Amino acid sequence: MSPSQPGLGRKIGHGLAWSSVNSLVLRLGSFAVGIALARLLAPEQFGVFAIALTVQAVLMTLADLGMSADLIRSAEPERKAPTVASLGLASGALLAITMALSGQGVAELLGSPASGPVISIMAFSLLLAGAGVVPYASLQRRFAQKELFSIAAADFVIGTVLTVALILAGWGVMGLAVGRLVSQAVALVLQFVLSGERARYGFDRSVAPEVLSFGLPVAGANMLSWVLLNVDNVAISRMAGPVALGFYFLAFNVANWPMSALGQVVRSLAIPAFARLAKGSADKSFAAVLGPTWAVSLLAGLMLAVLAHPVIDLVYGTIWLPAVAILAWLGLFGALRTLFDLAASYLLARGASAPTLVVQILWIAALIPAVLLGIRAGGTTGVAMAHLATAAVIVCPAYAVALHRSGADLRSVAARLWPPLVAAVPAAAAAVAAVDWAPSSVVGLLAGGLAGTATYTLLLGRWFWRQILEFKRWLAAEGTAASDPIVAREATTAGGTP
């Protein structure tokens, strides 16, 4: 190991670069695969897979009992790792068995009996997730985004090739499930190889209560977060049927294109970075990251909203046009979701797992009646409107209170929120005018995107550049003042050289 550790700011910068590459490449790949699958599968088949994916996603949040977040922020990961590995494997196995045995019953309860076998097959992904807690956390702690990109790329390529081959061979929706399971198994092996971790199991009675007291609220918050994003699927399946769910599921996936890319960057770096950089009261670390993140996410959500018709028509075809109105509302909701990811990461880095859980409880308590009311009043479009309304009226204030109590400087936060909102209004008007003028979906997409983005950039460009420069200066001042002892210790343990 070199005599001096590189500064934390440099590590975060390298991690940010590789995480951005990861998001860009894989989201573009997912976009292309989504187009192919939409043309290979019928809306009803999309609905069946949506139900299976909903059940798996909700339970996946419980597989590690929130312990990966604790390892990422902990100053003693080596002491905790064997106990965490044992607890993760046990919880993953228990959830996998439960999901496999109850798959058909759950499918019938959710109004989609055809999804039962798919749910049972995808259950084994929970065991794999529980087994990978320690190596995944180790890579995240060291900002090893290059290695995580390699793992994600292998996961994507293997899963895509196998899924398409199985669908063409007549497997239908089951091909999606098997492809997902095999690719996740490959990713688990690569996590162990690239992290340098060994499968070490043990149980320390002094560690387990400490880990679980932080992790269980995180697991609960994560589960509620996934429930929040999937309760609409359940309601639509029960009240409107699998065809309506297929249209809604596609719109939600499209809305996730830019938000998943941004959210992945945020989640991969925010917890370890905030854990090392967050200070006491009036901490400006959250505001420093918020400015650029909010500006980009709002533009992405705005363009999806106003360009929903040409996007759906051009990419997926006229059969999917009922998803246009849904996408318009979900695009705006997605912009707020990126901010919520950032806020949750900051709270977890400060050890505030309980307040994070409280926010999720408030969110779902407000969303469930809003979704039921929305689907009765406006169908699937009403559900999308309910998401946006709940996020703006309930979730934003709740996170503001939690951030303030955890030390974030809300004045600095507010100062970074309003300029993008002001620029968004004329940008949306310019994009809508260009789409209305365009003679075709191709021209409308290009003209609307160019007009809206150019207007937004013209109005906000100088402000955005100042935010970037301020962030770099702040990161240099906070992150390079001293070596990062946590990262240094982990590099030594892993046998690597920084």
Secondary structure, DSSP 4 states (H G I P E B T S, - for coil): --SSPPBHHHHHHHHHHHHHHHHHHHHHHHHHHHHHHHHHS-HHHHHHHHHHHHHHHHHHTTTTTTHHHHHHH-S-HHHHHHHHHHHHHHHHHHHHHHHHHHHHHHHHHTT-GGGHHHHHHHTHHHHHHHHTHHHHHHHHHTT-HHHHHHHHHHHHHHHHHHHHHHHHTT-THHHHHHHHHHHHHHHHHHHHHHH---------TTTHHHHHHHHHHHHHHHHHHHHHHHHHHHHHHHHT-HHHHHHHHHHHHHHHHHHHHHHHHHHHHHHHHHHHH--STTB-HHHHHHHHHHHHHHHHHHHHHHTHHHHHHHHH-GGGGGGHHHHHHHHHHHHHHHHHHHHHHHHHHTT-HHHHHHHHHHHHHHHHHHHHHHHHHHHHHHHHHHHHHHIIIIIHHHHHHHHHHTTB-HHHHHHHHHHHHHHHHHHHHHHHHHHHH-SSHHHHHHHHHHHHHHHHHHHHHHHHHHHHHHHHHHHHHHHSSSB-HHHHHHHHHHT---
